[in-house]
Amino acid sequence: MTRYEVDPGRYGPPAPDQAAGQRDATRPGEHHATDGSAAATVGQPVKYDNDSYVRDYSRCILCYKCVEACGEDAQNTFAIAVAGRGFDARISTEFDVSLPGSACVYCGNCIGVCPTGALMPATEYNMRQAGTWDESKQTVTTTICPYCGVGCNLDLHVQDNRIVKVTSPLEHDVGNGHLCVKGRFGFEFVQRRAGES
């Protein structure tokens, strides 16, 4: 420790039954055992800093699927990653900047793989908050994305004659469930009502 000028004191005082400098020394009472009736969560406000999707990290289980989709699995943007270690681990943008200030291209592939709804399209989030989201009233129509010649399949989720969400089939050979920003969020142009320009 002397050679590398390490200060073990910065990790906090050791517990009474542990030797000084031991790496895993924890302070008593730092992590309280729960009664098991509720899952432990990181309570924080919902992050709603863009028009495409909402981040509710209190629902995050740190499965890292979003990090993989943003990275090598799909987008290769690496806009989000795991920050912190151990109990302090959390999903974050690079340097903890806001999403609009990050490298995010809003493809939404992180939403497509999120198993808990921690990442959700803004349209779905708004409807859930208003109590109008009803999957039993939704139809799903498969079509091909009109934006470029790649040929990605789109599953249009329609409720009350309006597209409320776009996904892509995992088994489709072209995109394997992944889309770009246009495919996932560029559906408003088909929803103009009569008289709108």
N, C-alpha and C positions, 0 to 999 in steps of 0.2 A: 504494500500500500504506500509505503514511503517513496518507493522508486517512481510511482506514477502520480504522486501527490493527491491521492484519493482521500476524501474526507468522509468517512463512514457516518459521521454525525448528521450529515444532511439527509439521511434516510430515516431519521427519527430515533428516539431513544429505544433501546432494546427492552423487551418485556423482562420482568424480574427473573423469570426462569431461563433466560437465554443469555448466552455469552455476548459481550460487547462486540459490535462489528458484524454479527451474524446477519447474512443478507435478508433472510425472511423474518426478521424481527418485526412484529406488529404491535401496535398500541392496543391495549385492552379497550373494548367498547367501540372500536373503529367500524366494525361490521357486525351488526346485531342479527341474531338469529330470528327468523320470522316464525309465526305460528302455523305457517303452511296454508293459510286461507287465501292468500294473495301472492302473486309472483312479484319478486323484487323488480323494480323498474327504475329507470333514470328519468325522474320527473323533470320535464322541461317544456317550454311552450312549443306549439306547432310552428314550424318554419314555413312561411308562405311568402316567399320573396321573388316569385316569378309567376307567369300566367299559365305555365304548363303543368307543373305538379307540386304537390305538397309533401313536406317531410315531417313526420311525427315520430321522432326518435324514441319517444317513451314506449313505442310498440316494437322497437328493434330488439331482436334476439341475438345480434352479432353473428349471423350465419355467414356473412361475408359474400353472399351471392351477388349483391349489388357491386361490391368492389371488383369481383371477378368479371362481371358483365361490362363494367366500365373500363376494365383493363384488357387482358389478353383474350378473354372468351368472346368478346363481341366488338367493342368500340375502339379499343387501344387509345383512349383519351386519358385515362388515369386521373380523372378529375376528383374522384373520391377514393379514400383509403381508410385504413384503421389508424387512429391516433391514440396515443396513450398505451399503457400496458396493464395487464391484470384487471383489477376492479375499475380502473380508470379508462379501459379500452372503450372506444366509441367510433362510430363512423363519422368522418369529417371530410371537408374539402382540403385541398392542399393549403397549408399555412392557415387553416381555419378561416378562410375568407368567405364572404357571402357566395351563394351559388352563382349569381350573375357575374361576380368578379373572378370566378374560377375558370378552369379549362372546359367546363361542361358545355356540350353541344346540344343538350336537351333531346337526345335521341329517345330517352325513356326506357332504355333497355334495363336499367336498374329497377324500374317499376315492374317490368315484365317478369322479373325473377323474384321479387320480394314476396315471401310467403305470409307475412303478417299484416300487410297494409301500412307499414311504416312509411312506404313510398306509395303515393296514390295520385292518379290524374286529378287535376284541379276540378274538372267537371264532376267527377265522382265524389270527391270530397265535399264540394259545395252542396250537391244533392243529398248526401248523407247527413250533413249538418242541418239541412232544411227538412229532413225526414221524407224526401220524395224519391229516394233511390229504392227501386223495387225490381230485383232481378226476375221475379216471376212475371212481370209485365214486359220484359225485354225480349226482343228477337235478335238473333245473330245471323248476319248475312255475310257470306264470304265473297270477296271480289278481289280484283287485282289493283294495286296502287297505280294511280294515273300520273304520278310525278316524273318517273324516268323509265328507262327501258329494262331495268333489272328484273322486274316481274314479281315483286314480293306480294304474297297473299295477305289480305287484310280481313280480319273479322270485325265487322261493324256491329257494335252493340247499340241497338235502337230502342228507345223508350219514348212513348208519346210522340211518335213520328219525328224524333230528333236523335241524331247520333250522340251518344253520351260517353262512349269510350271506344278506342280502337286497339285491338290486339292482333297478334299474328300466330298462326298454328305452329306449334313446336315441331311437328312432323313435316313441315313444308321444306322441300329441298333447297330453295333459294335462300331464305332468311333464317331458317331454324328457329323461328319465334322472335327474331330480332327485327327491328325497324329503325329507320332514321327519323329525324324530327318531323319531316314532311309527312311520312306515312303514319306516324302515331298521333301527331297533334294538328296536322294540316287539313282537318275535315270541315272547318267552319264555312268554307266557300260553298259547300253544297247545301248549307242550311239557311241561306238567305231567304227571307220571306218576301212575298209580293210587295213591291213598292220600295224595297230597300235597294240601295246602290252599292 
